[in-house]
Amino acid sequence: MAAHARAKAVDTTPLWKHVKKEWKLYSFLIIPVIYFLIFKYAPMLGNIIAFRKYRGGPNIFGSEWVGFTYFEMFMKDPTFWRAFFNDLNLSVSYLLVKFPITLIFALLLNELRRVKWKKFVQTVSYLPHFISMVIVAGMVKEIVSLTGPINGVLNSFGLEQISFISLPEWFPAIYVTSGVWQSLGWGTILYLAAMTGINPALYEAAKIDGASRLRLAMHVTIPGILPTIMVLLILDIGSILGSNFEKILLLYNPLTYETADVISTYVYRMGITGGNFSYATAVGLFEGIIGLVLVTTANAVSKRTTKSSLW
């Protein structure tokens, strides 16, 4: 009976009639749709030059069909594979550190009972997100420089100075640490918003049963925000081969290419600096396909195991 009532309540009005009736609301979609068409979908047409030889000039879609030639070229290029594995290493390391720390920080913020103190901590943790990446890179370079505070502490203990920014083995640690600092507070927003939707009666019932604050977080809060956790995890997995291009470009140098050069910087050097646009497009297209496969796979696994997914 209830199922019949729900089925009866479903709106079967044709879409065009609904748009005609609520055209004022749908008109708000015009600017976002135009934006996505111009800046997101139209540029996808340029991917055709991954299969054509582009020499510049008026023919923006290339002058000669070459098939998978450029794909075969970068597959045989050891520099590409170095960039590929560096990208994978940096992104996975960042995800493994950032994701749990952000969740734990959100849980800790949720436990704060003094509203003023909670707002102060939130504001302070949000601020790094709004700092320009150029400034962040400059701060990082100053902190890890030979005259910076870290080497100052090493000097005070009689230890040898370390040129962190010039040593490839230190770049992953610098990248991950600075990334977590910059995104920690901002990453908690969706978690905190999801926590407000948890029924307070669940907390009250758990307290009556004698649950501690740790058990409340483990058995009430985390299950309550599990769909949000899974959606954010899926999005993060989809960007595994998309390390922060701006930060790496500002921080790395030829001495750290061994661990710092990633696909995006490799594409930049091959395309913008080297002028080999077709080759760079092929590499970028390959990266996009890998990201699509990762998102689809993560979404399917999440849907099967937790019943939460993007689609």
MILOFI-632614 format. One record per residue (C-alpha): residue number from 1; x negated, y, z; residue in three letters. Coordinates in Angstrom, 1 decimal. Layout:
% MILOFI-632614
fivex,xx,yy,zz,marmar
NUM,X,Y,Z,ALA .
...
% end
This chain:
% MILOFI-632614
fivex,xx,yy,zz,marmar
1,0.0,0.0,0.0,MET .
2,-2.8,2.4,1.0,ALA .
3,-4.8,1.4,-2.1,ALA .
4,-1.7,2.1,-4.2,HIS .
5,-1.4,5.6,-2.6,ALA .
6,-5.0,6.4,-3.2,ARG .
7,-4.7,5.3,-6.9,ALA .
8,-1.6,7.4,-7.3,LYS .
9,-3.5,10.4,-5.8,ALA .
10,-6.2,10.3,-8.4,VAL .
11,-6.1,13.3,-10.8,ASP .
12,-5.5,12.0,-14.3,THR .
13,-5.3,15.5,-15.9,THR .
14,-7.4,15.7,-19.1,PRO .
15,-10.6,17.6,-18.6,LEU .
16,-9.8,20.3,-21.2,TRP .
17,-6.5,21.1,-19.5,LYS .
18,-8.3,21.3,-16.1,HIS .
19,-10.9,23.7,-17.7,VAL .
20,-8.2,25.8,-19.2,LYS .
21,-6.4,26.1,-15.9,LYS .
22,-9.6,26.8,-13.8,GLU .
23,-11.6,28.7,-16.4,TRP .
24,-12.7,31.3,-13.9,LYS .
25,-14.4,28.7,-11.8,LEU .
26,-16.0,26.9,-14.8,TYR .
27,-17.3,30.2,-16.1,SER .
28,-19.9,30.2,-13.3,PHE .
29,-21.5,27.2,-15.1,LEU .
30,-22.3,29.2,-18.2,ILE .
31,-25.6,30.7,-17.0,ILE .
32,-26.9,27.5,-15.4,PRO .
33,-26.0,25.5,-18.5,VAL .
34,-27.7,28.1,-20.8,ILE .
35,-30.8,28.0,-18.6,TYR .
36,-31.1,24.2,-18.8,PHE .
37,-30.5,24.1,-22.5,LEU .
38,-33.2,26.7,-23.2,ILE .
39,-35.8,25.8,-20.6,PHE .
40,-35.2,22.1,-20.0,LYS .
41,-33.7,20.5,-23.0,TYR .
42,-34.9,22.6,-26.0,ALA .
43,-38.6,22.0,-25.1,PRO .
44,-38.0,18.3,-25.2,MET .
45,-37.9,18.6,-29.0,LEU .
46,-41.6,19.4,-28.9,GLY .
47,-42.3,15.9,-27.8,ASN .
48,-42.1,14.9,-31.5,ILE .
49,-45.7,16.2,-32.0,ILE .
50,-46.9,13.3,-29.9,ALA .
51,-46.2,11.3,-33.0,PHE .
52,-47.2,13.9,-35.5,ARG .
53,-50.5,15.8,-36.2,LYS .
54,-50.1,19.4,-35.1,TYR .
55,-52.5,21.9,-36.6,ARG .
56,-50.8,25.1,-35.6,GLY .
57,-49.1,27.6,-37.8,GLY .
58,-45.4,27.9,-38.7,PRO .
59,-44.6,24.2,-38.6,ASN .
60,-44.1,23.7,-34.8,ILE .
61,-43.2,20.1,-35.2,PHE .
62,-46.4,19.0,-36.9,GLY .
63,-47.4,18.4,-40.4,SER .
64,-48.2,14.7,-40.7,GLU .
65,-46.7,11.6,-39.1,TRP .
66,-49.3,9.6,-37.3,VAL .
67,-47.1,7.2,-35.2,GLY .
68,-48.7,5.9,-32.0,PHE .
69,-52.2,7.1,-32.9,THR .
70,-52.6,9.5,-30.0,TYR .
71,-51.2,7.0,-27.5,PHE .
72,-53.8,4.5,-28.6,GLU .
73,-56.4,7.2,-28.2,MET .
74,-55.7,8.0,-24.6,PHE .
75,-55.2,4.4,-23.7,MET .
76,-58.8,3.8,-24.8,LYS .
77,-60.1,6.9,-23.0,ASP .
78,-61.8,6.1,-19.6,PRO .
79,-61.3,9.8,-18.6,THR .
80,-57.5,9.4,-18.9,PHE .
81,-57.5,6.3,-16.7,TRP .
82,-59.6,8.1,-14.2,ARG .
83,-57.1,10.9,-14.1,ALA .
84,-54.2,8.3,-14.0,PHE .
85,-55.6,6.5,-10.9,PHE .
86,-56.5,9.8,-9.2,ASN .
87,-53.0,11.0,-9.7,ASP .
88,-51.6,7.8,-8.3,LEU .
89,-54.0,7.9,-5.3,ASN .
90,-53.3,11.5,-4.4,LEU .
91,-49.5,11.2,-4.8,SER .
92,-49.1,7.9,-3.0,VAL .
93,-51.4,9.1,-0.1,SER .
94,-49.4,12.4,0.1,TYR .
95,-46.1,10.5,0.1,LEU .
96,-47.2,8.0,2.8,LEU .
97,-48.3,10.8,5.1,VAL .
98,-45.7,13.5,4.3,LYS .
99,-42.6,11.4,4.3,PHE .
100,-42.8,9.9,7.8,PRO .
101,-44.2,13.0,9.4,ILE .
102,-41.4,15.2,7.9,THR .
103,-38.8,12.7,9.2,LEU .
104,-40.4,12.6,12.7,ILE .
105,-40.6,16.4,12.8,PHE .
106,-36.9,16.7,11.9,ALA .
107,-36.0,14.2,14.7,LEU .
108,-38.1,16.2,17.2,LEU .
109,-36.5,19.5,16.1,LEU .
110,-33.1,17.9,16.5,ASN .
111,-33.9,17.0,20.1,GLU .
112,-34.7,20.6,21.1,LEU .
113,-31.9,21.9,23.3,ARG .
114,-32.9,25.6,23.6,ARG .
115,-31.5,27.3,20.5,VAL .
116,-33.9,30.2,20.6,LYS .
117,-37.0,27.9,20.8,TRP .
118,-35.6,25.7,18.1,LYS .
119,-35.0,28.6,15.7,LYS .
120,-38.5,29.9,16.5,PHE .
121,-40.2,26.5,15.7,VAL .
122,-38.1,26.2,12.5,GLN .
123,-39.0,29.7,11.3,THR .
124,-42.7,29.2,12.0,VAL .
125,-42.7,25.8,10.2,SER .
126,-40.8,27.2,7.2,TYR .
127,-43.2,30.1,6.6,LEU .
128,-46.0,28.2,4.8,PRO .
129,-43.6,27.1,2.1,HIS .
130,-43.1,30.8,1.1,PHE .
131,-46.8,31.5,0.8,ILE .
132,-48.1,31.8,-2.7,SER .
133,-50.1,28.8,-3.9,MET .
134,-53.0,31.1,-4.8,VAL .
135,-53.1,32.3,-1.2,ILE .
136,-52.9,28.8,0.1,VAL .
137,-55.8,27.7,-2.1,ALA .
138,-57.8,30.7,-1.0,GLY .
139,-57.1,29.9,2.7,MET .
140,-58.1,26.3,2.2,VAL .
141,-61.3,27.2,0.5,LYS .
142,-62.2,29.7,3.3,GLU .
143,-61.4,27.2,6.0,ILE .
144,-63.6,24.4,4.5,VAL .
145,-66.4,26.6,3.3,SER .
146,-69.9,26.5,4.7,LEU .
147,-69.1,29.6,6.7,THR .
148,-65.6,28.6,7.6,GLY .
149,-64.3,27.5,11.1,PRO .
150,-64.6,23.8,10.5,ILE .
151,-68.3,24.0,9.7,ASN .
152,-68.6,26.5,12.6,GLY .
153,-67.3,23.8,15.0,VAL .
154,-69.8,21.3,13.4,LEU .
155,-72.6,23.8,14.0,ASN .
156,-71.6,24.3,17.6,SER .
157,-72.0,20.5,18.2,PHE .
158,-75.4,20.5,16.4,GLY .
159,-74.1,18.6,13.4,LEU .
160,-75.0,19.2,9.8,GLU .
161,-72.8,21.4,7.6,GLN .
162,-70.6,19.8,5.0,ILE .
163,-69.6,21.4,1.7,SER .
164,-66.1,19.9,1.7,PHE .
165,-64.9,21.6,-1.4,ILE .
166,-67.8,20.3,-3.5,SER .
167,-67.7,16.7,-2.4,LEU .
168,-65.3,14.4,-4.3,PRO .
169,-64.7,12.1,-1.3,GLU .
170,-63.2,14.9,0.7,TRP .
171,-60.8,16.2,-1.9,PHE .
172,-57.9,13.7,-1.2,PRO .
173,-58.0,14.6,2.5,ALA .
174,-58.0,18.4,1.7,ILE .
175,-55.1,17.9,-0.7,TYR .
176,-52.9,15.8,1.6,VAL .
177,-53.5,17.8,4.7,THR .
178,-52.8,21.2,3.1,SER .
179,-49.8,19.8,1.4,GLY .
180,-48.2,18.5,4.6,VAL .
181,-48.9,21.8,6.4,TRP .
182,-47.2,23.8,3.6,GLN .
183,-44.1,21.5,3.1,SER .
184,-43.5,20.2,6.6,LEU .
185,-40.9,22.7,7.8,GLY .
186,-39.1,23.1,4.5,TRP .
187,-38.8,19.3,4.1,GLY .
188,-36.8,19.1,7.3,THR .
189,-33.9,21.2,6.1,ILE .
190,-31.9,18.4,4.4,LEU .
191,-32.5,16.1,7.3,TYR .
192,-31.3,18.6,9.9,LEU .
193,-28.2,19.4,7.7,ALA .
194,-27.4,15.6,7.5,ALA .
195,-27.8,15.3,11.3,MET .
196,-25.1,17.9,11.9,THR .
197,-22.6,15.6,10.1,GLY .
198,-23.1,12.7,12.6,ILE .
199,-20.1,12.2,14.8,ASN .
200,-20.9,13.4,18.4,PRO .
201,-18.8,10.6,19.8,ALA .
202,-21.4,8.1,18.7,LEU .
203,-24.0,9.9,20.9,TYR .
204,-21.6,10.0,23.8,GLU .
205,-20.8,6.3,23.5,ALA .
206,-24.5,5.4,23.3,ALA .
207,-25.2,7.5,26.4,LYS .
208,-22.5,5.8,28.3,ILE .
209,-24.2,2.5,27.4,ASP .
210,-27.4,3.8,28.9,GLY .
211,-29.3,4.6,25.7,ALA .
212,-32.4,6.7,26.1,SER .
213,-33.1,9.7,23.7,ARG .
214,-35.5,7.5,21.8,LEU .
215,-32.8,4.8,21.3,ARG .
216,-30.3,7.5,20.3,LEU .
217,-32.7,8.6,17.6,ALA .
218,-33.4,5.0,16.4,MET .
219,-29.9,3.6,16.5,HIS .
220,-27.6,6.7,15.9,VAL .
221,-29.5,9.5,14.2,THR .
222,-31.6,7.5,11.7,ILE .
223,-28.7,5.3,10.5,PRO .
224,-26.5,8.4,10.3,GLY .
225,-29.0,10.1,7.9,ILE .
226,-30.1,7.0,6.1,LEU .
227,-28.4,8.0,2.7,PRO .
228,-30.2,11.3,2.8,THR .
229,-33.5,9.6,3.6,ILE .
230,-33.1,7.2,0.7,MET .
231,-32.2,9.9,-1.8,VAL .
232,-35.2,12.0,-0.8,LEU .
233,-37.4,8.9,-1.0,LEU .
234,-36.2,8.1,-4.5,ILE .
235,-36.9,11.7,-5.7,LEU .
236,-40.4,11.5,-4.1,ASP .
237,-41.1,8.2,-5.8,ILE .
238,-40.1,9.6,-9.1,GLY .
239,-42.7,12.3,-8.8,SER .
240,-45.6,9.9,-7.9,ILE .
241,-47.4,10.8,-11.1,LEU .
242,-46.7,14.5,-10.7,GLY .
243,-49.3,15.8,-8.2,SER .
244,-49.2,19.5,-7.5,ASN .
245,-50.8,20.9,-10.7,PHE .
246,-51.2,24.5,-9.5,GLU .
247,-52.9,23.5,-6.2,LYS .
248,-55.3,21.0,-7.9,ILE .
249,-56.2,23.5,-10.6,LEU .
250,-57.0,26.1,-8.0,LEU .
251,-59.0,23.8,-5.7,LEU .
252,-60.9,21.4,-8.0,TYR .
253,-64.1,22.0,-9.9,ASN .
254,-66.3,19.9,-12.1,PRO .
255,-68.1,18.4,-9.1,LEU .
256,-64.8,16.9,-7.8,THR .
257,-63.4,15.6,-11.1,TYR .
258,-64.2,12.1,-9.9,GLU .
259,-61.3,12.2,-7.4,THR .
260,-59.4,15.5,-8.2,ALA .
261,-58.8,15.3,-11.9,ASP .
262,-55.2,14.2,-12.4,VAL .
263,-52.9,13.7,-15.5,ILE .
264,-51.5,17.3,-15.4,SER .
265,-55.0,18.9,-15.2,THR .
266,-56.2,16.4,-17.9,TYR .
267,-53.3,17.5,-20.1,VAL .
268,-54.1,21.2,-19.5,TYR .
269,-57.8,20.7,-20.5,ARG .
270,-57.0,18.6,-23.6,MET .
271,-54.1,20.8,-24.7,GLY .
272,-54.4,24.4,-23.6,ILE .
273,-58.2,24.5,-23.3,THR .
274,-59.2,22.0,-25.9,GLY .
275,-56.4,22.8,-28.4,GLY .
276,-55.5,19.1,-29.0,ASN .
277,-51.8,19.7,-28.5,PHE .
278,-50.6,16.4,-30.0,SER .
279,-52.9,14.4,-27.8,TYR .
280,-51.9,16.3,-24.7,ALA .
281,-48.2,15.9,-25.6,THR .
282,-48.6,12.1,-25.9,ALA .
283,-50.2,12.0,-22.4,VAL .
284,-47.4,14.1,-21.0,GLY .
285,-44.7,12.0,-22.6,LEU .
286,-46.3,8.9,-21.1,PHE .
287,-46.3,10.5,-17.7,GLU .
288,-42.6,11.4,-18.0,GLY .
289,-41.7,7.8,-19.1,ILE .
290,-43.5,6.4,-16.1,ILE .
291,-41.6,8.8,-13.8,GLY .
292,-38.3,7.8,-15.3,LEU .
293,-39.0,4.1,-14.8,VAL .
294,-40.0,4.7,-11.2,LEU .
295,-36.9,6.7,-10.4,VAL .
296,-34.6,4.1,-12.0,THR .
297,-36.4,1.3,-10.2,THR .
298,-36.3,3.0,-6.8,ALA .
299,-32.6,3.9,-7.3,ASN .
300,-31.7,0.3,-8.2,ALA .
301,-33.6,-1.1,-5.1,VAL .
302,-32.0,1.5,-2.8,SER .
303,-28.6,0.7,-4.2,LYS .
304,-29.0,-3.0,-3.7,ARG .
305,-30.6,-2.8,-0.2,THR .
306,-29.0,0.2,1.5,THR .
307,-25.9,1.0,-0.7,LYS .
308,-27.3,4.5,-1.1,SER .
309,-28.4,5.9,-4.4,SER .
310,-28.5,8.9,-6.7,LEU .
311,-26.1,7.3,-9.2,TRP .
% end
